[in-house]
């Protein structure tokens, strides 16, 4: 009888732990995959004249910064592109809805071409998508 009680208690504790862990929402996964898809479309299509535009470099590999901060910085960097704004507006909107911040700090000391920025952003969002999908599967 003690074994049954211990097993039941262990199951209850496990169920409580699982219930208290927030699961990533499928809407954020959809937005991440949408961002990645849009970047791939931009890179596959005809070269957009704005790809020669310089934007602030975002340190996507910086482990000290939160993912939300990096998404905010990416949105801010893209929002400063004035030419071809219509091409990048859906990306900006998706990024802004993911990070939920109103502003973030972005240094303009280092700039890169937009044609180099977009693949880095695509790799970052794809890694986030994989991470959140793996977390949801567990």
C-alpha positions, 0 to 999 in steps of 0.5 A, a space after each residue: 500500500 505504501 508503494 501505491 501511495 508513493 507512486 500516486 504522490 510522485 505522479 501528482 508532483 510530476 503533474 503539478 510540475 508540468 502544469 506550472 511550466 509555461 509552454 511556448 505558444 504555437 502562435 510564436 512558433 508560427 511567427 518564427 517560421 513565418 519570419 524565416 520563410 519571408 527572409 528566404 523569399 527575400 533572399 531567393 527573389 530578385 535582389 532588392 535595391 535595399 540590400 545595399 543599405 547598411 543597418 546596425 549589426 545585431 549580436 545574435 550570438 551574444 548569449 548575455 542578451 535575452 532573445 526578446 532583446 535581440 528580436 527587438 534590436 532586429 526589428 529596430 534595425 529593420 525599421 530604420 530602412 527607409 527605401 523598400 520599406 514595404 518589402 520589410 514591413 511584414 518582418 518588422 511587424 512579426 518581430 515586434 509582435 514576438 518581442 512585445 517591447 516598446 523600445 530597446 537599445 541598439 548601437 549603431 557603432 557597427 553596421 553591416 549590409 542588409 544582404 548580410 543581416 537578413 541571413 543572420 536574422 533567419 538563422 537566429 529565428 530558425 534556431 529559436 523555432 527549433 528550440 521552442 519546438 523541442 521544448 514543446 515536444 518535451 
